[in-house]
Amino acid sequence: MRKPICCATILFAIWGHSAAAQDLESFRKIYPQADPFLGEQLGETEIEDAFSLANDLSNTIRRDYVNGSARRDAHPKAHGCVRASFSVREDLPAELTAGVFQPGAQYDALIRFSNGSPNAAGDDRNGDTRGMAMKLYGVSGAKLFADPASPDAQDFIQISSPYFFVNGSSGYTEFFAIVNKGDLLPMFKIPFILGWQGTINAAKMLSQKIPSPLDANYFSVTAYQFGDGDARVAVKYNTKPCAAAEQTYPVNGPNYLRHAMQAQLNTTPACFDFSIQKRPDDSFSTEDTISVWDEEKAPSVPVAKITIPVQEFDTAAQNAACEQTSFNPWHSNATHKPLGTVNRMRRVVYETISELRKSMNGGATQ
């Protein structure tokens, strides 16, 4: 079992070229370019920081797991993967029409709900950030980084918090370097790395408790491109239950979130509204994930409905398939390109860790 790592994994909760980058220069060649048109700005040491982070996380996984049992570095505990449908509004406004968002479009989907804690056997009763990773199937077009198992898939990664706790790449790398060592003394440096607002955000993220994964609100936190050419804009996504929860479930046992989700889906379907929050002007940063975009100036507009039908998902076969499914925001058409430092680092770190897990597990992703 992997050792708990404080709040480190939240960093990649909303996040996947070789098992490890061969060297910094090869790493640099695959690193995403920033788009100044949408307000992206590559940090001075960002690529070097991402390289160090990928190597640090790879070493941590090698240290904490044996071959055949390597798990995801982020969100290793799933509450289950469920089948779903993603239905785009028939009356979708023209300004919110692009890529997968076409009026009346329908997609089959797979959704993985999870805990943010790096402890795969963690207790659901503990405060934590929860994850919702969704894969849409049948999405045409070339992908920025295609899912080898599902080349036609478009992924959306969200967590149960509208904000993150760190922005700069150097902060990411230094934060992980301290936390992964587990030494008590350097831990006191973390608030200085995160800053006042980052520390508050982290405390709030780590204290969240929910009755069921089907009753929580989820947010992309990071920004994404929407559209192409000079018409492209920056947006954020969020997903919220269609209606307030009508059922309550007992908070019993360390796996109560899985049981609560299965209890509902035994008899009752679940529904979420998927919304787009369009950036109104350049004062809304695509690099800042600590701040939340003001809903009064950037209102969320529902663009699609997610329906999770009645089903039995908690089976050995489906749970095994769930663990072998990889989610990455760069499994995406260029129309919905991930933006910002967090997403750029995700592109190379996610792939590095995913390939490492495959190598350790004999080709199976965990």
Long-range contacts (C-beta under 8 A, 24 or more apart in sequence): 1-119, 1-120, 1-121, 2-64, 2-65, 2-71, 2-76, 2-118, 2-119, 2-120, 3-64, 3-119, 3-182, 4-117, 4-118, 4-119, 4-122, 5-60, 5-118, 5-179, 5-180, 5-182, 6-179, 6-187, 7-165, 7-179, 7-202, 7-205, 7-206, 8-118, 8-175, 8-176, 8-179, 8-180, 9-73, 9-74, 9-75, 9-116, 9-117, 9-118, 10-116, 10-129, 10-159, 10-164, 10-165, 10-202, 10-205, 10-206, 11-74, 11-164, 11-165, 11-166, 11-172, 11-175, 11-176, 11-342, 12-73, 12-74, 12-346, 12-349, 12-350, 13-74, 13-75, 13-116, 13-129, 13-131, 13-159, 14-131, 14-157, 14-158, 14-159, 14-164, 14-220, 14-221, 14-222, 14-329, 14-342, 14-346, 15-74, 15-157, 15-328, 15-329, 15-342, 15-343, 15-345, 15-346, 15-349, 15-350, 16-326, 16-327, 16-328, 16-330, 16-346, 16-349, 16-350, 16-351, 16-353, 16-354, 17-348, 17-351, 17-352, 17-355, 18-352, 18-355, 19-58, 19-352, 19-355, 19-356, 19-358, 19-359, 20-54, 20-55, 20-58, 20-352, 20-356, 21-51, 21-54, 21-55, 21-348, 21-352, 24-48, 24-51, 27-51, 27-54, 27-348, 30-347, 30-348, 31-344, 31-347, 31-348, 32-338, 32-343, 32-344, 32-347, 32-348, 34-344, 35-225, 35-337, 35-339, 37-232, 38-223, 38-225, 38-232, 38-233, 38-234, 38-286, 38-339, 39-234, 39-282, 39-285, 39-286, 39-287, 39-339, 40-286, 40-287, 40-339, 40-340, 40-344, 41-287, 42-344, 43-168, 43-169, 43-170, 43-341, 45-169, 45-170, 46-169, 46-341, 46-344, 46-345, 49-169, 49-170, 49-172, 49-173, 49-345, 50-169, 50-173, 50-344, 50-345, 50-348, 50-349, 51-348, 52-173, 52-177, 53-172, 53-173, 53-176, 53-345, 53-349, 54-348, 54-349, 54-352, 54-353, 56-173, 56-176, 56-177, 56-180, 57-176, 57-180, 57-349, 57-352, 57-353, 58-352, 58-353, 58-356, 60-180, 61-353, 61-356, 61-357, 61-360, 62-356, 62-360, 65-360, 66-360, 67-360, 67-361, 67-362, 68-360, 68-361, 68-362, 69-361, 69-366, 70-356, 70-357, 70-360, 70-361, 70-366, 71-120, 71-323, 71-357, 71-366, 72-353, 72-357, 72-366, 73-118, 73-353, 74-116, 74-118, 75-114, 75-115, 75-116, 75-131, 75-133, 76-114, 76-118, 76-119, 76-120, 76-366, 77-114, 77-115, 77-117, 77-119, 77-120, 77-121, 77-122, 78-112, 78-113, 78-114, 78-319, 78-322, 78-323, 79-113, 79-114, 79-115, 79-124, 79-213, 79-255, 79-257, 79-258, 79-261, 80-112, 80-113, 80-258, 80-261, 80-262, 80-313, 80-314, 80-318, 80-319, 80-322, 81-110, 81-111, 81-112, 81-313, 81-318, 81-319, 81-321, 81-322, 81-325, 82-110, 82-111, 82-113, 82-261, 82-265, 82-308, 82-311, 82-313, 83-108, 83-109, 83-110, 83-308, 83-309, 83-311, 83-313, 84-108, 84-109, 84-110, 84-111, 84-134, 84-306, 84-307, 84-308, 84-309, 85-109, 85-306, 85-307, 85-309, 86-134, 86-136, 86-274, 86-304, 86-305, 86-306, 87-304, 87-305, 87-306, 87-307, 88-303, 88-304, 89-302, 89-303, 89-304, 89-305, 92-303, 93-301, 95-278, 96-226, 96-276, 96-278, 96-301, 96-303, 98-226, 98-227, 98-228, 98-335, 98-336, 99-141, 99-154, 99-226, 99-227, 99-333, 99-335, 99-336, 100-136, 100-139, 100-154, 100-333, 100-335, 100-336, 101-276, 101-303, 101-304, 107-136, 107-137, 107-138, 107-139, 108-136, 108-137, 108-138, 109-134, 109-135, 109-136, 109-137, 109-306, 110-134, 110-135, 110-137, 110-325, 111-135, 111-306, 111-308, 112-322, 112-325, 112-327, 113-213, 113-257, 113-261, 115-257, 116-159, 116-205, 121-254, 122-254, 123-254, 124-253, 124-254, 124-255, 124-256, 124-257, 124-258, 125-209, 125-251, 125-254, 125-256, 127-206, 127-207, 127-208, 127-209, 128-206, 128-208, 128-209, 129-159, 129-160, 129-161, 129-205, 129-206, 129-208, 130-159, 130-160, 130-208, 130-210, 130-213, 130-216, 130-218, 130-257, 131-157, 131-158, 131-159, 131-160, 131-218, 132-157, 132-158, 132-159, 132-160, 132-213, 132-216, 132-218, 132-239, 133-157, 133-158, 133-327, 134-158, 134-239, 134-306, 134-327, 135-325, 135-327, 135-331, 139-333, 141-333, 141-334, 141-335, 142-333, 142-334, 143-330, 143-331, 143-332, 143-333, 144-330, 144-331, 144-332, 144-333, 144-334, 144-337, 145-328, 145-330, 145-331, 145-332, 145-347, 145-351, 146-331, 147-326, 147-328, 147-331, 149-324, 149-325, 149-326, 150-331, 153-331, 154-331, 154-332, 154-333, 154-336, 155-327, 155-328, 155-329, 155-330, 155-331, 155-332, 156-220, 156-237, 156-329, 157-220, 157-327, 157-328, 157-329, 158-218, 158-219, 158-220, 158-221, 158-237, 158-238, 158-239, 159-218, 159-219, 159-221, 160-208, 160-210, 160-216, 160-217, 160-218, 160-219, 161-201, 161-204, 161-205, 161-208, 161-219, 161-221, 162-219, 162-221, 162-238, 162-292, 163-201, 163-205, 163-221, 163-289, 163-290, 163-291, 163-292, 164-201, 164-221, 164-222, 164-289, 164-290, 164-342, 165-194, 165-198, 165-199, 165-201, 165-202, 165-205, 165-290, 166-193, 166-194, 166-198, 166-289, 166-290, 167-198, 167-287, 167-288, 167-289, 167-290, 167-341, 167-342, 168-341, 169-341, 169-345, 171-198, 172-342, 172-345, 195-290, 197-290, 197-291, 198-290, 201-290, 210-257, 211-245, 211-248, 211-249, 211-251, 211-260, 212-245, 212-249, 212-257, 212-260, 212-261, 212-264, 213-257, 213-260, 213-261, 214-241, 214-245, 214-260, 214-261, 214-264, 214-265, 214-270, 214-308, 215-241, 215-245, 216-241, 217-241, 221-289, 221-342, 222-289, 222-329, 222-338, 222-339, 222-340, 222-342, 222-343, 223-279, 223-286, 223-339, 223-340, 223-343, 224-329, 224-336, 224-337, 224-338, 224-339, 224-343, 225-334, 225-335, 225-336, 225-337, 225-338, 225-339, 226-276, 226-278, 226-335, 226-336, 227-335, 228-334, 228-335, 232-335, 233-278, 233-279, 234-278, 234-279, 234-284, 234-286, 234-339, 235-276, 235-277, 235-278, 235-279, 236-276, 236-277, 236-279, 236-293, 237-274, 237-275, 237-276, 237-277, 238-274, 238-275, 238-277, 238-300, 239-272, 239-273, 239-274, 239-275, 239-306, 240-272, 240-273, 240-275, 241-270, 241-271, 241-272, 241-273, 242-271, 242-272, 242-273, 242-305, 243-271, 258-314, 261-313, 262-312, 262-313, 262-314, 265-308, 265-309, 265-310, 265-311, 265-312, 265-313, 266-310, 266-312, 267-310, 268-310, 269-307, 269-308, 269-309, 269-310, 270-307, 270-308, 271-305, 271-306, 271-307, 271-308, 272-305, 272-306, 272-308, 273-302, 273-304, 273-305, 273-306, 274-302, 274-303, 274-304, 274-305, 274-306, 275-300, 275-301, 275-302, 275-303, 276-300, 276-301, 276-303, 277-301, 286-339, 286-340, 287-340, 287-341, 289-340, 289-342, 323-365, 323-366, 324-364, 324-365, 324-366, 325-365, 326-354, 326-365, 328-354
